[in-house]
Amino acid sequence: MVAEAVRVGENRYRESFGRYLEDFKVGDIYEHRPGRTISEADNTWFTLLTLNQHPLHFDAEYARHSEFGRIIVNSALTVSIVAGMSVSDISQKAIANLGWTDIVMPAPVFVGDTLYAESEVLDKRESRSRPTQGIVSVETRAHKQDGKLVMSYMRSMLIPKRGHGVDDVIEQARG
């Protein structure tokens, strides 16, 4: 259901990813795969890109003397990777992210760790002001390869109803 082939002409199909409002069901849990192993390059580049100058993310000697004993992955990178892992299941068709709350990071992530994520649908409702859209709220959780929880957060998105997404509008315009 996350990926489907949509017929767009005779003997012609286009892949379509994501879910419409009708596809979400409160209580469903979507396991986001594949997992993602974080490399030293990932951590270094992200840290440089974001101008994060904390030495725990790139100075091995400094990190060796910290309570962690080694470099830890930039937590903003962890949020970004976990959010990216969830896109095809949760927000590929989203119109907008409406909010992120309760971001919790109970354990560090290290270079070489592999992350696995899942999202649970907590709430779904039609929009009061946008009749062709609705709001979906999820809790996303990420675990390392050993099963240890390293992150969770709540997220709400504006999702189109079937027939009213950007892909649908483009198809209607092509007529």
Wavefront OBJ file of the C-alpha trace (Angstrom):
o trace
v 0.000 0.000 0.000
v 2.835 2.426 0.630
v 4.007 2.021 -2.954
v 1.537 1.365 -5.694
v 1.595 1.391 -9.469
v -0.930 3.873 -10.805
v -2.076 3.420 -14.377
v -1.507 6.659 -16.275
v -2.094 5.412 -19.805
v -2.277 2.354 -21.967
v 0.538 0.019 -20.892
v 1.964 2.872 -18.749
v 2.225 2.988 -14.953
v 3.764 5.401 -12.480
v 4.895 4.525 -8.962
v 3.145 6.415 -6.206
v 4.385 6.471 -2.630
v 2.771 7.455 0.616
v -0.643 7.326 2.179
v -3.788 9.362 1.796
v -5.871 10.308 4.825
v -8.161 7.305 4.292
v -5.197 4.906 4.494
v -4.280 5.785 8.094
v -5.879 3.857 10.956
v -5.436 4.763 14.615
v -3.390 2.076 16.339
v -1.544 0.918 13.216
v 2.239 0.713 13.515
v 4.407 1.128 10.419
v 7.912 -0.355 10.591
v 10.245 1.811 8.504
v 12.790 -0.183 6.526
v 15.547 -0.479 5.593
v 17.518 0.381 8.701
v 20.301 2.958 8.468
v 23.876 2.533 9.723
v 25.442 5.875 10.606
v 28.975 6.408 9.347
v 31.682 8.760 10.556
v 31.307 10.688 7.289
v 27.558 11.150 7.906
v 28.242 12.582 11.355
v 31.162 14.775 10.301
v 29.450 16.242 7.242
v 26.200 16.941 9.089
v 28.086 18.544 11.965
v 30.020 20.770 9.538
v 26.905 21.592 7.508
v 24.996 22.742 10.587
v 27.965 24.616 12.109
v 27.708 22.537 15.275
v 31.079 23.021 16.921
v 30.680 20.721 19.897
v 33.828 18.564 20.005
v 31.888 15.452 21.120
v 30.843 15.091 17.473
v 34.227 15.314 15.740
v 37.175 15.358 18.186
v 38.051 11.752 19.061
v 40.519 12.712 21.803
v 38.040 15.057 23.474
v 35.280 12.441 23.213
v 37.580 9.726 24.611
v 37.758 11.688 27.878
v 33.987 12.253 28.077
v 31.538 9.998 29.903
v 30.771 8.359 26.538
v 34.399 7.454 25.810
v 33.991 8.046 22.082
v 32.418 10.345 19.512
v 28.636 10.555 19.699
v 26.432 11.177 16.686
v 24.984 14.671 16.400
v 21.441 14.355 17.788
v 20.027 16.590 15.048
v 21.388 14.075 12.528
v 19.604 11.277 14.369
v 16.311 13.227 14.207
v 16.846 13.880 10.500
v 17.635 10.270 9.626
v 14.712 8.882 11.630
v 12.321 11.415 10.082
v 13.639 10.541 6.623
v 13.143 6.837 7.271
v 9.456 7.506 7.953
v 8.651 9.578 4.859
v 7.446 6.834 2.499
v 5.105 5.445 5.174
v 3.945 8.623 6.879
v 4.463 11.863 4.991
v 5.229 11.224 1.313
v 1.864 12.759 0.376
v 1.770 15.321 3.212
v 0.932 18.914 2.428
v 2.705 20.227 5.529
v 4.247 19.238 8.825
v 2.143 20.909 11.503
v 4.296 20.212 14.528
v 6.946 18.126 16.235
v 6.772 17.711 19.995
v 8.159 15.667 22.851
v 11.469 14.772 21.210
v 13.203 12.452 23.680
v 16.669 10.915 23.330
v 17.160 8.418 26.181
v 20.413 6.891 24.879
v 23.330 8.066 22.737
v 23.946 7.000 19.166
v 27.503 6.201 18.088
v 29.172 5.959 14.683
v 28.515 2.427 13.406
v 25.119 2.080 15.094
v 22.219 0.985 12.894
v 18.874 2.659 13.463
v 15.460 1.104 12.933
v 12.283 3.151 13.267
v 8.555 2.728 13.539
v 5.577 5.074 13.721
v 2.274 4.488 15.466
v -0.844 6.348 14.335
v -2.244 8.103 17.413
v -4.989 10.236 15.897
v -6.650 11.000 12.578
v -9.319 13.571 11.871
v -10.727 15.583 9.009
v -9.654 19.208 8.847
v -12.326 21.652 9.992
v -11.140 24.340 7.553
v -9.935 22.222 4.606
v -12.569 19.722 3.424
v -10.170 17.781 1.152
v -7.558 17.254 3.872
v -7.102 15.895 7.367
v -4.643 15.813 10.243
v -2.715 12.692 11.213
v -0.682 12.461 14.428
v 1.944 9.785 15.023
v 4.539 8.779 17.556
v 7.822 7.761 15.949
v 10.332 5.617 17.839
v 13.893 4.673 16.887
v 15.924 1.773 18.242
v 19.523 0.742 17.755
v 20.545 -2.665 16.447
v 20.441 -4.050 20.008
v 16.829 -2.922 20.501
v 17.694 0.000 22.795
v 15.367 2.994 22.366
v 17.392 6.029 21.259
v 14.650 8.464 20.240
v 10.939 9.125 20.193
v 8.842 12.091 19.127
v 5.299 13.120 18.257
v 4.488 14.572 14.855
v 1.346 15.953 13.192
v 0.871 16.406 9.446
v -1.724 17.747 7.056
v -2.600 14.886 4.675
v -4.802 15.039 1.556
v -7.783 12.820 1.003
v -7.621 10.406 -1.930
v -8.039 12.284 -5.194
v -6.782 15.582 -3.746
v -3.014 15.137 -3.485
v -0.443 16.891 -5.644
v -0.026 13.734 -7.780
v -3.788 13.721 -8.353
v -3.833 17.403 -9.360
v -0.977 16.856 -11.828
v -2.828 13.911 -13.403
v -6.041 15.935 -13.657
v -4.122 18.774 -15.351
v -2.675 16.364 -17.903
v -6.225 15.228 -18.479
l 1 2 3 4 5 6 7 8 9 10 11 12 13 14 15 16 17 18 19 20 21 22 23 24 25 26 27 28 29 30 31 32 33 34 35 36 37 38 39 40 41 42 43 44 45 46 47 48 49 50 51 52 53 54 55 56 57 58 59 60 61 62 63 64 65 66 67 68 69 70 71 72 73 74 75 76 77 78 79 80 81 82 83 84 85 86 87 88 89 90 91 92 93 94 95 96 97 98 99 100 101 102 103 104 105 106 107 108 109 110 111 112 113 114 115 116 117 118 119 120 121 122 123 124 125 126 127 128 129 130 131 132 133 134 135 136 137 138 139 140 141 142 143 144 145 146 147 148 149 150 151 152 153 154 155 156 157 158 159 160 161 162 163 164 165 166 167 168 169 170 171 172 173 174 175
